[in-house]
Amino acid sequence: MEKVFKSLSSGILDGGAILTFTKKNLYPLFFMMMAACVGCKSGATDVNTWSVLFVSLPESVLLENIEDFNVAYIIKQTHEPLFRQEDGQNFNSRVLANWSRNINYTEYKFCPNTALSFNEHNRFSLEFLSGYLGNVTGKYSRDFQISKEKSCVVVRFPLSQFGYLHFLTKYSNAPSIMVGMSAQGLGAFRVKTISKESIVLARKESVENGYNTIEIYPYVGQEDNSLRERGISDFNMLSSFQQPKWIVKEYRGVDIVQLRAVSLAINHPNVELRRQLCNCINIDEFRRAVITGRKDFYDIKTVLPVGVPGSKGGRPTQVCTVLKGLKGTQIVFANHRTNNLKQLAAFAVGFLKKTGIKIIIKQYSPKEMSLMLFDKKRPKPYNMVVAVAGNPNPEQDEFFSAYAGDNSALDHVPTSIRQSFRNLQQENSPDKKRVLAENLAKNLASQGLVLPLYQTTATMYYPPEIKNLNIGRGFLEAPDVGDFRW
């Protein structure tokens, strides 16, 4: 992700909302917490309205915050990237009238569909496309030329750039303009209103047998009337224990393994202490203490979830050797949830007896954690925090940004690891990226910086009247509501 963990109300995880780390997504990413919510209305009952419950509502919709899964959900409706790669191989575009590249991957020609618009005042023009490509390509490479040729824009590179089109598939790089506090894109919907009570998206051009309005409300707890009424279309942004029981029978369920890796980030200058924590924290005991509502866990061996090139299944290899010189050390664990305090306290007692290291559980409110995480001028006051790295597509560097990127959750990352991460970002060859990712994951583990805990799984529930539920299967947390039909 270009920026990391922008919101404390992002993501889906059994046992509570999470702050998710992603590279852009950074789908940004992300920490365990139970977010507090205020003010909620019952879901809409209009057949043409898609209504959603979020754990909490974002104050604005910005592309730079797309790693917040709440923001990503909205951007999926309001924006359209220059390209899609829905089958993982072939590229297609919903916003270009024509496009082509040369056989050497050094020249790309893009011709805009000028019938498209961001809103009633701003169209997708040749001039906009030229300016947009100049800006976005500058994030990809410093060495390129751009020119207009008739009704198209041509981008030229001195060397082959195999990854350029894939770079343009990311929603974080989608064509966009700012209107007030909201980004507006070329998607089917635009942001109409944002308040503490709701966010409303309106379709630019109405359709029959489809949704023309999206209404998003904050979840206010188990007493929320929206859980009992049948006006809410999408409960998938809530954790499973927060969802109403009736959706299991009345909605259609789709089981998925998500591209999200939950790990323990260890932030301490002493590498020997970090390694002992990685080797002596019982993974199963710890994750059950943190995530009290979850029964089953999908093991992963590294920070890369299964499905990402270079990932490995199984649990990390652990050999616990207690070092006498570390006894008496105190470690601060940052915790956001309030329903796991007894479990964490019991784990801390057992760990003290086992290693002589005292874990201090320190509670933070979402606002406190947000200020703490994003202040680069001060060292982070915690030594351990649970983080979730997620991404809607299996691109390796997205899952390392939280630990080795510019907006890292860690203060004590060796220069060699940060350089390895930059090398991974700049590499275009899939085979070379796989090797770089495997080595980077090993180095994070060998330095005791990250202890992988599990990969998230979920059952997503949708109203039964939707005929084409296969739409957007690669990003079910944020479905393409504009494509749904009944």
Buried (B, 14 or more C-beta within 10 A) or exposed (E): BBBBBBBBBBBBBBBBBBBBBBBBBBBBBBBBBBBBBEEBBBBBEEEBBBBBBBBBBBEEBBBBBBBBBBBBBBBBBBBBBBBBBBEEEEBEBBBBBEBEBEEEBBBBBBBBBBEBBBEEEEBBEBEBBBBBBEEBBEEBBEEBEBEEEEEBBBBBBEEEBEBBBBBBBBBBBBBBBEBEEBBBBBBBBBBBEBEEEBBBBBBBEEEEEBBBBBBBBBBBEEEBEBBEEBBBBBBBBBBBEBBBEEBEEEBEEBEBEBBBBBBBBBBBEBBEBBBBBBBBBBBEBBBBBBBBBBEEBBBBBBBBBBEBBBBBEEBBEEEEEEBEEBEEBEBBBBBBBEEBBEBBEEBBEBBBEEBBBBBEBEEBEBEBBBEBBEEEEEEBEBBBBBBBBBBBBBBBBBBBBBBBBEBBBBBBBBEEBBEBBBBBBEBBEEEEBBBBBBBBBEBBBEBBBBBBBBBBBBBBBBBEEBEEBEBBEBBBBBBBBBBBBE
